[in-house]
């Protein structure tokens, strides 16, 4: 079956512009996660959606970052007024439900590499 | 602070040999999971192995096994009979900070020499 897909694969933008990154989770997965991977670093948690519950936004680095999940499926991560420090790979993951991380494996997409000039 | 630390930025091993990647973590939690993920150049994170903190027996998946030392807060990954396809970034991770979100180490780049 299809895995987690993300688009675009690469995005180059100018400082100050807004960008939207898309994530299509595995069909039937109710939990969706966004992580950011800066160059040479591990992944940093950004936001988590579970069903119809309010999302856990505790990892969003600033109010320029927002995310939504429509119809419990596709998610869009929006970065407004991009800065050079936003340059990173943005990875999306989904899991069957939002139980403990070990009970439900998170399946990752290939990520979107964002470059802010 | 609840953190995961990988102190080896790079490791290399000869094909068919055994290599061990180190990971330590800091938490006051008693129930958590630990993971090793592999990230090839395709960027897609692949789960290699997982360990529940309550289980004393070390997890094993084919050529991959862990040495989990709960008291020492250490979770190392051993790769036996290394293959060229094992070359990748390896990340140690845990759900230390909550049931769902994962905390990752900085990664270890593993090179396999033919």
Interface residues (C-beta under 8 A of the other chain):
Chain A: X3 X31 X33 X35 X40 X41 X42 X43 X44 X45 X48 X50 X56 X58 X59 X89 X91 X93 X98 X99 X100 X101 X102 X105 X106 X108 X109 X110 X111 X113
Chain B: X4 X6 X32 X33 X35 X42 X43 X44 X45 X46 X47 X50 X52 X91 X93 X95 X97 X98 X99 X100 X101 X102 X103 X104 X105 X106 X107
